[in-house]
């Protein structure tokens, strides 16, 4: 009945705003997700689909702990704990820890990553290594357009450096490289316009020479994040390959049905039965010893 009370599309009108977790905690959306559709969680049971749809609509930083969800949704804590574990097994949720970057002291923070798009174990393993980009890179067309605009307007700042359409198109990749290395428009303009000779005979050649000679160094590669996942059942930390489906080997063995021990081969059974029959036959053939009367 609870599934009927909670719609995957909307909450009751009187529902209170969902609480926000402490800064740095709460829901964290996984990167590179598909666009939201009406059939995102159709493969899940009704209860899990309703809970997943509710979490999906929450903003990053929302408190999605079992206790908080139980106050907002018509489910008990036990039911929510089971549902979240099933969402983790289905690839929509992963819980673990991440080391905060840029801190002098080593500090690990609890994370709850949610993905509208179901992910397999290999994807989550790549995510923990930082192989999945946190943000999609800028499209080259956008970077070239930004560079072309700067070059086309260069004559307004320094009339001696007025460039033609062909010059802007030829020099735009050099400016784009400056942007890739972290330079701003102000930095590029200062490098191109400061200390100009008088007169400027070849504006395009001068701009090319300065863009090449004053090119800033490449920015150091960002350090990969330090993350690890936790078992959905017991919370033990481990590497992704040790937690298939979000469950450690110990919890998987506890959930697995008990199997009888393997029987010995048939020849061994037959030989043992023959030994038992022979022993019983010898016992029947033995006569009891007569006692001597006193």
N, C-alpha and C positions, 0 to 999 in steps of 0.2 A: 504493500500500500504506500510505503514511503516513496517508491519510485514514481507513483502517480502524482504524489503531492509536489514533487520537485520537477519542474520542466527543464529540459536541456536547453530551452530557448530563452527563458526569462525567469526571474525570481518574483516572488510575491511583491505587490506594490509597497507593503509595509516593511519590507526587509531593511534592516539597518545597514549602513556602510560596513564593508568588510574591514576588520582591524588590520593595521599595518604593523609589521614586525619591527624589531629594533633596527637601527641603521646598519646596513650590511648584511642583514639576514633576510629570511623570507623567500618567496618565489623568485626564481631566476629563469627567464626564458632562454631556451636553447637557441643557438643561431641557425640560420638557413632553414627556416620552416616554410612549409607550403602555405598558401593563402587559406584563410578560414572559409569553410563550406558548411552546409547543413548536414553533411554525412561524415564528418571527421571521425566520430567515435562509434559509427554504426557496427563495427566489428566487436564491440565490447558488450557484456551483459548490461541490462538497463540501469542497474544501480551504478556500476562503474562508469558507464557512459554519461550519466547525469552528473556525477562528481567531476569527471574529467572536463566536461563542458563548463562547469562552474569555475574550476580552477583556471581553465584556459582564458576566461574573460577577466580574470583578476590581473591587476597591474603588477609589475615587478616590485618586490618588496612586501607584498601582501603576506600575512601570516597564514601559512597553510599547515600548521601543526594540527594534530588530531584533536586536541582540546578546543582549539579555536574553530575548526571546521564543525565540530559537534554542536557549537553554540549557534552556528549559522544555518546548518542543514538539518533536515529531519532524520538524522541517523545517529546512532550511538557511537561511542568511541571504538568499541570492538569492531563494529561493522565498518567504520571508516578506516581503521587500521588494516583490516583485511582488504578493503577496496584499494587503498593506496599501494599495498604490496602487489596486488594484481596489476595495477597500472604500471608498476615498476617492471614486473615480469613481461608486460606487453610492450615495453619500450617507450612509454610516455613519460616516465618519471625516473629520476636517479637521485639518490641521496649520498652525500659524501662530504669531503672537506677540501678546502682550497687555501693555499698559502697566500696571504696578502702581499702584493708587490710593494716595493718602495718603503718597507719598514725596517728599521735597524734591528729590532728584536724579532725573532721568528714567531709569527703568529698565524695560527690556522683557524679558519672560520667555517662553521657548518653551512653547507649549501644544499638546496633542494632545487634541482634543475628540472624544468617541465618542458616537454616538447609536444606540440599539437600533432606533429608528424611522428608516427611510431618509428623508433630507431632500433636497429639491431645491436648486438654486442660489439661488433667491429666498429660501428660508428661511435658508440660511447667510449670505446677504448681510444679511438683517434681524438675524441674530444678531450679526454683527460690529458693527452700528450700535447694538446694545443694545435693539432693538425687542422682542425676545423676553424675557419676564420670567425672571429667574434663579430666583425662587421664586413659586409661586402665591399671590395675595393672600388674606388671611383672608376667610372667608365672612362676609357681613353678619350672618347669624344668630348666628355665634359672637361677633361684636363686641357685638350687642344683648344677648345672654345675659350676657356679662361685665358690661355696664353695668347691666343689671337686677339682677344679684346685688349689686353694690355699693350701689345705691340701696335695695334691700330690707333690707340689713344696716346702713344708715346709722343707724337708731335705736339700735343697740347701742353705737355710738361716741358719738353725741349723742342722748339720748332726746328732746330737744326737736325733732329733725328726723325723727321717725318718719313714714313716708309710707305711703299706701294703695297697693293694687295698681294702681289707675288712675293715681295720681301717678307710680309707677315706670315704667309703660308710656309715659306722656307725656313724661317727662324722660330716658328712656334714650337717645334719639338725640343729646341734647346731651352726655351723658357719652361716648357713642361717638365724638363729634367730638374730645373731649379725647384719647381713646386714639389716634385717627388721627394727631393732632399730636404723639404721642410721650409723652404724660403717663402716669404710672403710677397705680396705685390709691392709693398714699400721697400723691401730689401732689394728686389730686382730693379725697381726704378732708381734707387740710389746708386746701384752698381753701374747702371747704364748712363746716368745723366750727370754724375758728379765729375768735376774736373775736365769738362769737354775742351778739346782744342778749338782754336779759332783760326780759320773756318773749318767746318767739317766737310771734307770733299766727298766722301763715300759713306753715307749714314749706315747702309746695310752692312758694309764691311766692318765698320767700327762696332756696331752692335754685335755682330757675330764674334768678333775678336774678344770683346768684353764678356760675353756670355760664356765663351770657352775658357778664357784665362782666369776669370774670377769664380768659376763654378765651385760652389761649396762642397765640402766632403760629404760622402754618403753617411746617412744616419745609421747608427748601429742597429743591428737586427733586434727586435723586441725579444725579451727573454720569454721562453715558453712558460705557461702557467704550471704551477705545481698543484695537482689535484689527485685525489684517490676516491674510490667509491666504497660504499658500505653495503653489507648484506641487508636485504629487506626484512629478514626474519629476526636476526639477532644483533644487527648493527656492527658486526665485526668488520674492520677495514681490510681491504685487499686489492690486488691488481684486477683490472677488468676481466682478464682471461680466467681468473680464479672465481669469478662471480657470474657465470652464464645465467641470463635471465634475472640478474640481480640477487641471486641466492648462492650462499657458500656451499661447499661440499658437505659440511656437517649437517646443515639444515636440510639439504636434499636427501641425505641418507635417513634422517629422522622421518621425513615425509613419505619415503618410499615404503611400500608394503613389504612385510617380512617374507622372505622366501625360505623354504626348507633347505637344509643342507644337502649337497649333492650326494646321491647314492653311489656306493662302490660299483664297479663293473659287474656284469652278470656272472662271469666265471668265478669271481671271488665269492659271490653270494652262494653259488651252487656248491663250491668246495666247502664252504663253512657249513652249509646244511648237511652235506655228506658226513662231515666230522661229527656233527651233533647226533645224526642217526646211528653212526657206528658206536659212539659212546653209550647211547641208550641201549643198543642191542647187547653190548658186553655186560652192562649192568644187570640186564634181565637174566643172562646166562649164569651169573654168579649165584651160588647157593649160600644161604646163611649158615654160619658156623654153629654147630650144636654145642650147647652149654653142658658141662660136666656136672651131674648132680652132686650136691654136697652131702 
